[in-house]
């Protein structure tokens, strides 16, 4: 990661002895700063006091974006550093006025904030690109080297580049989005879990409210929200508290939970018998062999698909990662005979081989217990010995064969089948089963385990070959459940709930907290051209913690609330509090607020926002910026979404617009595959029907 020691041209030289922070503890309370503020704004300001100002990091044309950097040491005794950049993006300098992430996750009713704060861990490539951008700006040219992928004439800042190790953004009201995480799978020197731990410490320390992410994480081509959902009932990000936030295509949390339970509870015995009858017999045989392999490795029964995936992922965490041929040895007791057994080991082994020979004559098909017993009785007269061996042989290795036993779900009869282990290529992928080993030991590598998991993922969860017209009953639910889980990709973590963290009593000066929000009176917002929605029908801004002296008056409260909400929200720059909804009309401006409202109570203040829809001055730069569209993150709201799946707003999936009614629908819902281009002229079903019904000229 030598590029992280890059001296960006134009940046200030770092002072001798400037502090270097430990990556693994950065963001903890007290490191580098004690996060004692009750709001995100207070804590991020305190953190930036320890940052190194970067004068030329952001290449925005307005020159209004400020940035800071923090040097982070990965290992105590190694000179390997990361650089964390924090970029403050004011609304006036924003390229995208409204936040798509807010809209996709269902926060479109939030008001647009005055500032965003980007937290970026750049990769080697993005650091090189940033250096080229800065050098180009310093030389006065726009022709960037094509090797960094920036077209001529295009000016980008660090926050617009893609491919960072981590990029997260917070709105000044404490709501945020984790935009990207690129761990070892994408070439980073940091594994994904360490990046998430770092991000989680930042969110906790800064007192973030809620943080969303779009879960598109994969491992070896497998969507982790699917494999971890089946194994652990939650996505990979669930380890850090991220839960279902919003589904695309109108998927609800209840639908998501039902889909998880359906896949987890799929019985392996039913799957094995179903796979034995499909046309791709080799696929069915291979999957059955994988089932048997992990039955043998497990010290407890694997009954369902959820049990199998859970065991495989837990086993993977115990396997070495440095060498694909490193193996784990799992002792299989096989046909070890207890000292109390009344038959000698020699007689038990002989009976086992007789049973295996009988199964071999069945040509590897499933045979009932009675058929096996009858065939073996021609050579073994002791029926007690036969019953003992048949009972003990389930999922055991005898010679070069694995004897599998399963209960037929239809006939409720025990059945036996052989797997020829010698057909598994010797020395293949580190999964070596030699003649000297097969009697008691089974070896498997991490590489082989991931290969097995991908095989199950492909042919059980994703491949449509198994979802043929003959698939009925519970198997028809597999593709539906998989689709629901994959459409549940917007996750949210709630860090502090509805109210920010704060103590009710603060300091020796006799100060107390109260939680406030505001409502704009007599304000009308156009979200739909055919429908006028009044502000009191929209969600109120999140409550903010306001700290006041115990003898503060109602007027003091109004002034403090105005100051707080003007600092946070762009659309409230001219907001003036008029009344307090929770208080009676008899209350006077000079009355003490804590005599009327409990400490830590919640109140709503109403007021007017005259001028919020007019042009506003741009502060010290003296230029005029006009708010394009409404003051909410949902934007102008002039796009009507009415999809057959039930979606009524944009969820981030690809859509197509009808050329007549201009209503948007998902391309998949109108049967346009993702690998096909949208037609130049598109008519929705309703408009097509109306055209057909028109009288002919």
N, C-alpha and C positions, 0 to 999 in steps of 0.2 A: 504494500500500500504506500509505496514511496511517493505517489502523486499527492498524498495528503500533506506532505511537507513542502508543497509547491509554494513559492513566493509569488503571489499574484501581482502582476505588474500594476503599479499605481497604488497598491495598498500601503498603509503605513508600516514602517518597520516595527516589529514587536520589541517592546522594551525588555532589557535584560532582567531576568528574574520574574518575568510575567508568569502568573500562576497557570499550572497545568493541572487539570482535574482528572480524577479516576473515572473511567467510563462506567464501571460496574456499580458506582455509588452516586453518580451524578443525578441530581433530582431528588435525592432523599432530603428530608427536612433538616436544614442546617448545612447542606452541602450542595451548592456553595452558599446558600442563603437560607435563613429560617423563614419558611413560608407561613407567616402568621396572619396574612390578610384574609378577609372573609370573601373577597371576590377575586376572580381571575385577573382583572385589570391591575389590582394592587400587587399581586404576586408576580406577574410578568414584568412589571416595572422594576420590582425589587431584583429579579433575576438579571435583567439587562444592565443593571449597575455594575455587574461583574464581567460583562462582555467586552470584547475589544471592538471598537467602532471600525467598520469597514467602509471606506469612502466611495469606492468604485465597484463594489460587488454587483449592484443592481444596475442594469443597463436600461432603466425606464426613461422615457423621453421627458417626463415631467420633472425628474430629479427630486421627487418627494419621498421616495422609498428609502427608509433608513435600514441599516443592517449591522449586525454584531456577530462576532465569532467567539467560540470557546474551543480551546485545545483539550482533547480528551485522550488520556493515556489508556491503551488497551490492556497492557500488562505492566506490572510494577517494575520489573527488571529488564524490560525490552523497549527500545526507542521507537515504538510503533504508535503513531497517533492518528486519531480521527479529528476532523474539524466539524463542529456543529455550527451551522449558520442560522441565525434568527433574523427574519426579514419582516419589517413592519410595512404593511401595504394599506395606505389610506384609501378611502373610497374614491377620492378624486383621481388617484393614479391607477385605479383598477381597470383592467382591460375587460373583464367580465363583471358587470355591475351586479348581477344576481347570481346566487350560488346554486349551481346545478346539483351539487351533492345534497344540499338541504332539500331541494325539490324532490330528488329521487328517493330519499329516505323518509319523506313525509313531513318535513319541516318547512314546507313552502309558506306557511302562515307566519313564520318568524319575520320580524322587521329587519330590514337591511342595516347592518352595523357600520359604524364609522371606520373601523379598522379591522384588518385581519393580521394575524401573526403566523408566518410560515416557519416551521422548524425543519431544517434540512440537513441530513447526513449525506453529502455528495459521494458518488462513486468515483473511481479513477477516471472514467470516461467523462462524467459530467464536470469534474474539476478541470480536466483538460479543455473541455468546451467553454467553461466559464473563463478560463485564462485567455482563450482565443477571442472571446467576445470583448473582454476588457482591452486586449491589445488592439483589436480592431477599432474600438471606440477611441482609444488614445491616439491612434494614427489618423483618425478622422475618416476612416473608410467603412463601407458596409459589406465589402466582399470577404466573406468568411471562408476559410479553407473548407473545401467540400468534404474533407475527411471527417469533420465533426458533424456533418449532416445538417448544417444550417444553410438554407438557400440564400443567395445574394439578395441584398436589399431587405432582409428580415432581421429585425433587432429583437433579441430575446433577453430576458433576465434569468437569473438562476432559478427562480421559482417556476418558470415556464418550461424548463428542461425536463426531459423524461429520463429514467434510468437511475435515479438516486437510490442509495441504500435505504433511506427512509425519507419520507416527505409527509409531514402532517401540518394541518392548518387549523387555527382557532379563530373564531369570531370574537369580538371584544365582549360579547355577553357570556362567554365561557363555553359555548357549543363548538364542537370541533369535528374534524374529519381526518382519519388516517388515509392518506391518498395512495401511498405505495410502501411496500416492504419488499426488498430484494435481498434474500439471504444467500446461503451457500449454493442453493440450486441455480441461482442466477449469476454465480461467479464472485459473490462477495466473500470477504474474509471473515465475516460475522455470520453465525447461524441465525436463522429466523427467530428462534426463541429469545436470544440475547437482545435482538433489536426490539422485540415486543416488550421485554422486561424494561428496557431503557425508556421506551415510549410510555409505558404504564406508570413509571416513576415520575416522568414529567407531568402527565395528566393529573396524577394524585397530588403532587407538590403544588402545581399551579392552581389547584381547585377548579379543574374543568367540571362542567355540569354534566353534559352528555357528549359522547364521541361516537361517530358512526364510521363504518368502513364497508367497502364493497368487496366481499370475499370471493376472489377469483384464484385463491392459492391452489397450487398443484404440486404434486410430488411424483416424479417419474411418469408424467402424463395422466395421473389420477387426480380428480378433484377432491381436495381434502374435506370439503364440507360434506361430501358423500361418504367417503371411507370412514372418517371420524364420526359422522352422524350415525352410521350403522354400528360402529364399535363402542362409542361412548355416549350416544344420545345427544351430542352437541358438536359443533364445528371445532376445528383446530383452535380457533381464536377463543373458544369457550374456556380454555385454561386461564385466560385473563379476564373472564367475566363478560365477554361479549355474547349477546343473545339475539334471538330473532328480533329484527327491527321492523322490516317490511319486506313482503314478497312481491315479485313482479308477476304479471299476468293475473293479478287479483288473488294470489295465494295468501291465505291467512295463517296465523300462528297455529290455530287448531288443525288446519289441513297439514301443516308442516309436522306437527307432533304425531298425527295419525300416520303419516307417511313413514316417519322414523320407526314407529312401533311396528308397522306392517313388515318392513324389511328386517328389523331386528328379530322378530318372532318367527321368521320363515324356518320351518323345521328342516334340518339337513337330511333326515331320512326321506322326506317327501321330495326334496330336490334331487337326491341321488336316483330315486326310482323314476322321477320325471326325466332326468337327463339320460338315463339308460335307454329311453324309448325315442329320443329325438333322432332326426335324420343324420346329424353330425355325430356319429357314434364315437369317433375318435375324441372329439371334444368332451363328450360325456364321460368317456373312460379316463381322460386326463384329469378332469375335475374330480371324479371319484377317487383317483389316486392321491390328489392333493388333500381331499378330505381325510383320507386314511393316514396320510403322512402326519398331519397335525393332531389327529386323534392319538396317534402313537406317541407323539412328543408331549402331549398334555397329560398332567397328572389328575385331571378331572374331566368329566364328561362334557363334550361339546355337542350341544343339542340343537342350537339354532344358528342361523347365519350371523347373528350378532355375537354369539359366543365365539365363533370361529374368527371373525375379524378382530374382536377384542384380544383374543389370545395371540394372534399373529402380530398385532401392533405392540403388545407388551413384550413378546419374544424379540421383536426387532430392536426394542430399546436396550436389550441385554446383549445383543450381538456386537462384536467389534466392528468399527467403521473404517479402519485403515486399510484392510486387505479383503477383497471380495472372496478370497479363498479361505479366510479364517472361518472356522466352523465352531458350532456349539455341540457338545455331546450331551445327549439326553439318554439316561439309562432306561432301557425297556426291560422289565423283568421277564418278559416272554413266558416260557414254560418252566420257569424255575419251580421245583417241587419242594413243598414244605416238608420238614422232618416228620410231621404228623401224618403225611399222606401214606395210604396203605399200599400204593403202587410204587414200584421202584422207578427211578428216573429213566432207566433204559426202556421199561415197558411204556412209560408215558411218551417218550420220544418216538418209539416205534408206532404207537397208535396215532400220533400226530402226523407222521409221514404217510400212513395209510389214508388218513382223511384228506391230506393234500393231494395224493395221487387220485383219489376219487373225484375231487374238485377239478383236477386238471382234465379228467375225461369229460367234464361238463363244458370244456372250451371257454372257460372264464365267464360263463353266464351265472346268474343268481340261481341257487339251488336251495330247496327247502331243507330244513334240519332233518326231517324224516327221510328224505331221499339220500342225504349224505350218510345218515346212520345205517340205512339198509345196505348201501353199497359197501360200507366198511365192515359190516358184520360177516361178510364172506371171508374176512381175514382175521378179525378180532372177535372171539367168542364172548369175551367178558363185556356185557352190556353196561355194567357199572363204570368200567374204565372208559368206554366210549362216551357215556354221558358226561363224565368228569372232564374229558379232553374237549368235547364240543362246547362245554360251558366255559372252559378256560381259554379257548382259542380266539376269541373275538379281538380283532385288531392286533394280532400277534404275528411275528415274523418266524417262519419256519423255512430253513434253507434260503433259497432265493425268492421266496414268495411271502407276500403279506396276506394273511387270511382275514377277510373282512366279514363282519356279522352285522345284520341290520334287521329290524322288524318291518315286515311289509305292511305299509299303512292301509292297504286294502284288505288283505286276507288275515292280518294280525298274526302271521306265522313268521318265526325266525328263519332267515335265509342266510346263506353263506356264498362267498365269491372269492376268487383269487386275483391278486395283482402280481404280475411278474416284475420283480424289482430289477431283474437283469436287463429289462427293456429300457430302464432309465440309464441313459448313456453313461458309462463309467467315466469318472474324471470330468464330467460336464458341469461347468459353472461352480466347481467346488463342492458339488453335492455327490460325494464319493461313497458308494456303498459296495464294499469289497466282500468277497466270500468269507474272509476272516472276521468281518465285522457284523454281518447281517444277523447273526444269532442273538446278539444282545445289545448292539449299539446302533444308533442312527445319527448321522452327521448332517448338518445343514448350515449353509452360509447365509450371511445377510443378503448377498446378491440373489441367491436362490429363493429366499423368502420373498423378496420384493418381486421377483419374477412370478412366483406362485400367486401373490396378491394381485398383480396386474392381470394375470390370467382369469382369476375369479371376477375381478372388476370388469374386465372386458366382456366375458361370455355370460355372466349372470346379471350384472347390473346395467351394462351399456349395449351389448351387441344384440341387434334385433333378430339374429338367426334363431335365438331361443324363444322369441316371442312370435311364434308362427300361429297359423289359424287353428292349430290343434291345442294351443295353450289355453287352458280354461281354469276356472276356480281361482285359487290364491295366486297362481303364477301370472295371471293376466293383470294382477295388481302391481307387479314389479316395475314395468315401464312407467306406469302412472305415478307410483311413489317416487321413483328416481327423478322424474321430471319436476315434481313438486319440490323436492329437496334442492335440486339445482337452481330452481327459481326462487329460493329463499336465501338470497346472497347479501342483502343489506342488514348488517348486524349493528347493534347499538350497545354501548356500555353506559350505565347510569352511575356516575361517580358520586353525586351528592344529592340526588333526588330533586324534589321540587324546590327546596330551599338551599341556599349556599351554607357552607360550614361557618358557624360563628358562635361565640360564647354570648350568653345573654347579658352578662355583666362584664364590663371591660375597664381595667385600670383604676387608679385611685381618684380620678377626677369625677367619678360618678356618672359614667356614660353607659348607655344601654342601647340595645339593638331593636329595630322594628323592621318588618319585611313589607316592601311596598311594590306595587305595580301601578300602571296607569291605563286609562281608557280615554281615547280621543272622542270628544263630544262633537256631535253634528258634523261628522266627517263621513263622506261616502267614497267607497273604493270600488273601481270598476275591475272586476276579475273576469267577467263574462260579458260580452257585448249585449247579450239579451237579458242580463240580470244585474240589477244594482244591489250590492251587498253593503250594508251599513257596518261601520267599524265595530259596533257592539255585538255583531254576529261573528266576528273573527276572534281568534284566540288572543288573550292579553299577553303582553311581553312577560317573560319570566320575572318572578319576584326578585328584587334586589335588597340586600341587607343595608339599611341606613343606620348609621351610628349617630346618636344625639345625646346631648347632656340631659340629665334627668329633669332639669327645669326648662327644657326646650318647649317652645310654644308651637301652635298649629302653623303659624307663619314660618317659623324656622324649619319645620318639616317640609312645607311646600317648597321653600327655596332649595333645600338639600335634595329633594326628589327631582326637581327640575334640573339641577346641576348634574345629577347622576345620569338621568336618562338622556339628556342632551349629549353627554360625553359618550354614551354607548351607541345611540341610534341616529342614523343620518336623517330619517324622517321626523325626528323630534327636536330639530335644532331650534325651532321657534315655539316649542311647547310651553304652555303656561298653565299651571294648576289652578283650578277654580274652586272645586269642592272635593270633599272626602266622602266617598259613597257610604262608608261604614258609620259615619257620625251623623247625629241629628242636625237639623238646620239651625238649632239654637246655639251651637258651638261658635265661639268667637275666635278671631285670629290670635288674640293674646292669651287664650286658655292654654294651660300646659297639656301637651299631648299625652304624657304618660298617666295623667289623671283620667283620661278618657279611653285609652287603649292599653292593653296589657303589654308588658315587656315581652318581646318575641312574637307579638301578634302580627296578623296579616291584614293589610288594608289596601283598598283600591282608591286611587286618586283620579278624578275626572278633570279634564281640561280641554282647551281648544288648541289647535295647531295651525293657526292662520299662516298662510304663506308656504305651507309644506309642499304644495303642488306648483309653486312658482319658482322661477330661477333664483338661485342662491349664490352669494358671493363665495369665492374660493379661498378666503383667508389671506394669508400673507403674500401669496403669489399674485393676487389681484385679478385672477381670471374668473370667468363665470362658468359654472358647471350646472347643467340642468339634469335633474333626476329623470332618467328615461324610464317611463312606466311607473307602476305603483311603488309604494315604499316597502313592499313585502318581497321576500325571496322568490316567490312564485313568478315574479316578473309581470309582464303586461297582461297575461291571462287571455290573450286574444286567440289562442289555439284551443279548439274544442276537441277533446278526446272522448270518444264513445265507441269502445271496442266490444266485439262479441263476447270476450272473456269477462266483461264487466268493468274494466279499467276506465276511470273517468279523468285521469291526469297522467302526465308523463312519468314513467317509472324507469327511464333510461334504456329500455329495449328499443330495437329498431322499429320505426313506424312508417306508414305511408299515408298520404293525404288524398282524399277523394277530390277529383278535379271539378266536381259539381257542387257538393255541399260543404267542401273544405273541412270535413271531419277526419280526425286522425285515428288510425287503428294499427295494431301490431301487424307487422308483415306475416308473422307465423300464424296469427289468428285468421288471416285471409288467404292462407295457403300459398305464401310466397316464401320458399326456403331461404335460409340465411346465405346459402351459397349462390343464390340467383339475384340478379340486379332487379331493382324496382322498375316496373314498366313505365314508359314515358307518359302514358295516359292510364289513369286508374280510376275506376268507378266502384263505389261500394255496392253491396247487394241491394240496399234500399233504393239507391238511385237507378240501378239497373232495372229493378222491377218497375219503378215508376216510368222509365223510358219505354219499357215493353208495353205498358198499359196505355200509353199515349195513343190517341186515335191517329190512324194513318192519314196522310194528306190527300 
